[in-house]
């Protein structure tokens, strides 16, 4: 029942890539979501060898994006970095490169969004030559100014649908989309374009804008309902647990992984919701 579980590295952020690979092996987890800073710390060749030798499947690499900037020199630098991210994703044979598209960056909002569309158009062709699928991740509107001007699944699909589905899809993260009254219809619309599914809960009250994410069952999100919608849309790939939470980061990794497995089975694959 846990064969779809993937451990996103940032759930156990204090672990190195080697630690995370070893932790997955101890826990019987067969998929992992990698972050580029951890890949860089290990070195790409070492990272490739570690996941290959452990028999791990890489469900995603995070992150590319941050397309919006008024500085032409900075924009060129980001373009080059995004191509490096594609190369790393290809080397790791990951399912997708996650795009955190970038915030308003002091630009008019429409200009920032146009830059995102243009940046993805520029990157998609290169990614296709490397066999890499891009995944646009819509983020909660509270991140519009600094992290992503793409704030709903519908908006992400509006951008993605300019490209073949095998080139550009979407990453659905429960933390970012659970509140959207159109989310079920948009998940259905995303059929064929769902490149990944990430889960964590929304803590009430939210203790921190970035680090206010919780273990499944610690908040109001109805995971089985969203999972049914994602499954019905044809996605049958890994489900990443990605939790930004300082208390979890300060907890021994094996304890976190054990809790992740239990909560995944009970609250993601389960059919009843707890009271919160």
N, C-alpha and C positions, 0 to 999 in steps of 0.2 A: 504493500500500500504506500510505502514511502519512496518508491522508485522515481517519482517525479521531483522529489525534493532536491533543491540546489542551494548550497550555502553561499550567499554573497559575502565576499571577503570583509566588507565593512560591518557586518554583524559582529565579527570578532576582530575589530580593527587593530588591536594591539598585536595580533599574530602577524608574523612575516608570511610571505607566500609559502615557504617551506613548512612553517607551523600549520598553516591552513590546510595544505595538502595532506600532511600527516594526520591532522585532526579529522578530516573527512574520512581518511582510511580507517581510523579507529572507530568512527561512528557508522561506518557502512554507507556513507553518502557518496554517490557516484558522479555528481555534477557540482561545479563551482562557478561562481561569477567573479571575475577578476577585475581589479582596479589598476590603472596604469602606473600609479605611484609605487604600488607593490611590485609590479612587473619591473619597473625601472630599478628599484632597490635590489632585486634579485639578478637583474640582467635578463634580456629577452631569451637568449639561448638557454640559460639555466631554467627560466620559467617554462619554456617549451619542454625541456627534458623532465622537469619535475611532474608536470601534469601527464605527460606521455607515460613515464615510467610507473606512475600510480594508477594508470588506466582511467583517469578522470576526464569527463566531458566538460568543456568550457561553455557554459550557457550564455555568457555575455562578457564583453569587455567594456568597462566604463572608464573614461568617457571621452567622446569627441564633442564638437560643437562650439559654443560661445562665439557665434558668428558675428554678432553685432558690435561694432566699434567704429567710431568716426575717424580713427587714425589709420591712414592707408598702410603705413609700415607695420603697425600692430595687426591689421587685417591680413597682410601677407604672411606674417609670422604664424598666425592662427591657421591659415590655410595650409602651411607646411606641416604644422603640428597635427592637424587632422589627417593629413596623408600618412604621417608616421603612425597614427592610431590605427588607420586602416591596415598598414603593413603588419603591425603587431597582432591585430585581430586575425589576419590571414595566417600568420605564422603559428598561432595558437589553435587554429581551426575552430574558432569560436562560432557560435550560432549567429551572433550579431554584435555590431558596435553600437552602443547606446549613445544617442545624441542629447545632451543637455544644451538646449539651443542658445541660451544666453539671455540676459536681461536687457532692460531698456538702455542701459549704459549712457544715460544723459542725452539720448536721441529722442526725437519724436517717436511715439509708439509705432505708428504706421511705418516709419523708416526702419526701425529696428526689426519689425516683422518682415519687411521686404528684404533686409539683409540676411535674415535667417533663410528665407526661401531661396535667395540667390546662392548662399553658402552651401545649402544642401544640393542645389542643382550642380554646383561646381564639383562637389565631393562625390556625388552619386556615380558619375561616369568613371572616375578613378576607382572607386570601390568595386564597381562591376568588373573592371579588368583584373582585380585581385580576388574575385569571388567572394566579396564581403557584402553582407546585407546590413543596411543601416536601419536603426530603430529610433524614431522620434519619440521622445518621452515627454508627454504633456505634464506640467507640474502645477500644483495648487496655485491659484491666483495670488496668494500672499508672496510668491516668489517672482512676480512679474518684473519688478524693478531690478533685481540683481541676478536671477538665475535663469528664468525662462519666460519669454513673451508668448510662448505656446502654452496655454493654460487649460485647455479642455481637450478631450479625446477627439471631439468633432473637428476642432481646429487643426490638430495634428493630422487627421485624415485628409482635411482639405489640402494640406501641403503634400502629404505622401501620395495622394492619388494622381499627382502629376507624373509619377514614375511607375514602372512595372512593379508589381508587388514583391517580386523576388529581389528587387534592388532596394526598395524603401518600404519599411513597415512601421509599426508602432510598438512601443513598450508600454504595457498597462501596469501601473503601480497603484495598488489599492489606496495608499496614503494620499495620492494626488487626485483620484477620480471618484472616490466613494460617495462624495457629497453631490455629484452632478445629477440633476433630475433626468437628464437625457442619456445617462451612461449606458443603460441596457440597450437602447436603440443604437447607440454609437458602437457598442461592442459587436452587435449583429452586423452593422455596416462594415466593421473591420474584418469580416471574414476573409481569410486569405492574406491578411496583412498583419496579423498578430505575430510579432517577432519574439515576444517574451512576456511573462507575467510575473510580477513581483508582489510580495505580500508583507505587510506589517500593519499594526493597529495605530489608531489615533488616540492619544491619551487625552483625558478630560479631567481638569483643564489642561490645555496644552502648555507644558512647562517651558518649552523653548521652541522657537520657530524651526530650527534645523534639527535639534536633537530631541524633539518631542515625540518620537516614534516608539511604539511599544510592541512587546510580544503579542501575537495573535491571542485574543481573548481578554486583553487588558483595556479594550475600548469598544466602540459601538459598531465597528465594521462587520457586515454580514458576509463573511468569506465564502461559505458554501453557495450563497446566492450568486455572487459574482463569478465564482468558479464554474457554476452551471452555465452561465451566460458565455463565458470564455470557451468552455468545452463545446457548447452548441455552435459557436462560431467557427469551430474546426481546429482550434489550437489544442494539441495534445503533447506539447513539449514540456521542458522543465519549468518548475515553479520556484523562483528564487525567494528566499527569505532575506530581505535587506532591511536592517534596523539601525538607524542612527540614534544611539542612546548612550550617554556617558556612563550610566550605572552598569549597563551591560558591558561596555568596553573595559570597565575596571574589574569585571568578574572573570575568573579563570575561564579560558576558552572552552574547555571540555564541559564545564557546567552550562555555559551558554548553549552549546550544541545539543546537549541533552534536553534542555528546556525547549529549544527550537523543534526538535523531533517530536516531543510530546505535544506541544501546542499545534504543530502542523497536523498531526494525526487527529487531534481532538477538534480543533477550531477551523481548519481549512478543509480537511476531508470529511469532517463530521457533518451531521445533518440537523443539529440543533444548536441554537445560539445560547450563550450564557447570559444571565442578567448582569448589567453593568451599572 
